[in-house]
Amino acid sequence: MCLGIPGRIIEIYDNGLTRMGKVDFNGIVKEVCLAYLPDLQVGDYTIVHVGFAITRLDEESARETLALFQSLGVLEEELNPDESHEPV
């Protein structure tokens, strides 16, 4: 599966090529490209698909979606927490 997963931006930085960030997906932190949404700020929620932030999302919708994905057991499958897991 390739789902767009909501997460909260916890850090923003420039990697020398583009705007990047660290996004928290219910405790799983991943590096994400923020180039498509230059107005995103730390604390904002975004939908991430294949490593790219593709849209802004309100906190309530993000939490509801994360809870649903977690209850269906697809959150860990999509995010592969064994790969580059970082504590929040």
C-alpha positions as CSV (number, residue, x, y, z in Angstrom):
1,M,0.0,0.0,0.0
2,C,1.0,3.6,-0.5
3,L,-1.1,5.8,1.7
4,G,-0.7,9.5,2.4
5,I,-0.1,9.6,6.2
6,P,-0.7,12.7,8.4
7,G,2.0,13.9,10.7
8,R,3.2,16.9,12.7
9,I,6.2,18.9,11.7
10,I,8.7,19.0,14.5
11,E,11.8,20.5,12.8
12,I,12.5,22.4,9.5
13,Y,15.9,22.8,7.9
14,D,17.6,23.3,4.6
15,N,19.8,20.3,3.5
16,G,21.7,22.4,1.0
17,L,19.4,21.4,-1.9
18,T,15.8,21.9,-0.6
19,R,13.6,22.6,2.4
20,M,13.3,19.5,4.6
21,G,11.7,18.6,7.9
22,K,11.3,16.0,10.5
23,V,7.7,14.8,10.8
24,D,6.3,12.9,13.8
25,F,3.8,10.2,12.9
26,N,2.5,9.1,16.3
27,G,6.0,8.5,17.7
28,I,7.7,7.5,14.4
29,V,9.9,10.3,13.1
30,K,10.8,10.5,9.4
31,E,12.7,13.0,7.2
32,V,10.3,14.6,4.7
33,C,10.7,17.0,1.8
34,L,8.8,20.2,2.3
35,A,9.6,21.8,-1.0
36,Y,6.0,21.6,-2.4
37,L,4.6,23.5,0.7
38,P,7.0,26.3,1.5
39,D,4.6,28.0,4.0
40,L,4.5,25.0,6.4
41,Q,5.8,25.8,9.9
42,V,6.9,23.7,12.9
43,G,3.7,22.4,14.6
44,D,1.7,22.2,11.4
45,Y,0.2,19.0,10.3
46,T,0.7,17.7,6.8
47,I,-0.1,14.6,4.7
48,V,3.0,12.9,3.6
49,H,3.2,10.6,0.6
50,V,6.4,8.8,-0.5
51,G,8.5,11.2,1.5
52,F,6.9,14.5,0.3
53,A,4.6,16.8,2.2
54,I,1.7,17.2,-0.2
55,T,-1.0,19.2,1.7
56,R,-1.6,21.0,5.0
57,L,-4.1,19.3,7.4
58,D,-5.9,20.5,10.5
59,E,-4.9,18.9,13.8
60,E,-8.3,17.2,14.4
61,S,-8.4,15.6,11.0
62,A,-4.8,14.4,11.4
63,R,-5.4,12.8,14.8
64,E,-8.6,11.1,13.6
65,T,-6.8,9.7,10.6
66,L,-3.8,8.5,12.6
67,A,-6.1,6.8,15.1
68,L,-8.0,5.1,12.3
69,F,-4.8,3.9,10.5
70,Q,-3.4,2.7,13.8
71,S,-6.6,0.7,14.6
72,L,-6.5,-0.9,11.2
73,G,-2.8,-1.8,11.7
74,V,-1.6,0.0,8.6
75,L,0.4,2.8,10.3
76,E,3.4,0.7,11.2
77,E,3.2,-1.1,7.9
78,E,3.3,2.1,5.9
79,L,6.0,3.9,8.0
80,N,8.2,0.9,8.7
81,P,9.3,2.0,12.2
82,D,12.4,-0.2,12.1
83,E,13.8,2.0,9.3
84,S,15.3,5.2,10.7
85,H,13.2,5.4,13.9
86,E,14.0,8.3,16.1
87,P,12.5,9.0,19.5
88,V,10.4,12.2,19.8
